[in-house]
């Protein structure tokens, strides 16, 4: 649960919402073919909690009132990875800040695989 405080009160948004929002934005970016694989800990959490676990390849946490986002992606073969990552970080930051009103302080992108178009 990620909470922001305003003079009118607190607004809490579930982590699942942020994970799904970030994953959808990232998947729409040019060059991203899939989200990365979950870590072993996330896979275990998914087995224990059933369907109520984080979107594959995304982790969002709140640090000092701002959001830190970690993405794991797979990209298309032959494309410039640095350009893809810049586009993702820009688009994810803009979309999350617009949708939630919360500031994004950091986005880490890990490219886990390169997939060829067959």
CORDANOR-V779684 format. One record per residue. N is the residue number from 0. SS is DSSP state (alpha for helix, beta for strand, coil for the rest). PHI is phi in whole degrees, -180 to 180 (999 if undefined). NEAR is the number of other ideal C-beta (glycine too) atoms within 12 Angstrom. Layout:
n = (N	N)
ss = (SS	SS)
phi = (PHI	PHI)
near = (NEAR	NEAR)
This chain:
n = (0	1	2	3	4	5	6	7	8	9	10	11	12	13	14	15	16	17	18	19	20	21	22	23	24	25	26	27	28	29	30	31	32	33	34	35	36	37	38	39	40	41	42	43	44	45	46	47	48	49	50	51	52	53	54	55	56	57	58	59	60	61	62	63	64	65	66	67	68	69	70	71	72	73	74	75	76	77	78	79	80	81	82	83	84	85	86	87	88	89	90	91	92	93	94	95	96	97	98	99	100	101	102	103	104	105	106	107	108	109	110	111	112	113	114	115	116	117)
ss = (coil	beta	beta	beta	beta	beta	coil	coil	beta	beta	beta	beta	beta	coil	alpha	alpha	alpha	alpha	alpha	alpha	alpha	alpha	alpha	alpha	alpha	alpha	alpha	coil	coil	coil	coil	beta	beta	beta	beta	coil	coil	coil	coil	alpha	alpha	alpha	alpha	alpha	alpha	alpha	alpha	alpha	alpha	coil	coil	coil	coil	coil	coil	coil	coil	beta	beta	beta	beta	beta	beta	coil	coil	beta	beta	beta	beta	beta	beta	beta	beta	beta	beta	beta	coil	coil	coil	coil	alpha	alpha	alpha	alpha	alpha	alpha	alpha	alpha	alpha	alpha	alpha	alpha	alpha	alpha	alpha	alpha	alpha	alpha	alpha	alpha	coil	coil	coil	beta	beta	beta	beta	beta	beta	beta	beta	beta	beta	beta	beta	coil	coil	coil)
phi = (999	-113	-122	-120	-114	-125	-60	-84	144	-98	-121	-113	-125	-68	-63	-62	-61	-62	-61	-68	-59	-63	-63	-64	-64	-63	-65	-83	-76	-58	96	-85	-95	-167	-83	-72	-78	-70	-71	-59	-63	-69	-64	-64	-60	-63	-67	-72	-94	75	-75	-90	-120	-59	-59	-55	84	-133	-140	-124	-139	-101	-131	51	80	-121	-102	-115	-120	-119	-122	-122	-130	-122	-120	-76	-65	89	-101	-76	-65	-61	-67	-61	-64	-61	-64	-63	-63	-65	-66	-63	-59	-61	-66	-67	-65	-68	-72	-116	81	-92	-84	-101	-93	-158	-133	-106	-118	-115	-88	-95	-163	-117	-110	-90	-84	-114)
near = (15	31	18	23	14	12	7	7	9	13	17	17	23	19	26	21	24	37	34	26	34	47	34	23	34	44	28	17	31	20	30	36	26	23	36	30	18	24	20	10	13	24	15	12	19	19	14	12	14	8	12	15	24	33	32	29	34	41	33	38	24	26	16	12	18	22	37	26	42	33	42	32	40	28	35	23	17	14	23	16	23	14	19	28	27	18	26	38	27	21	30	40	30	20	28	39	24	15	20	28	17	32	22	35	19	22	33	24	35	24	30	23	20	21	20	12	11	6)
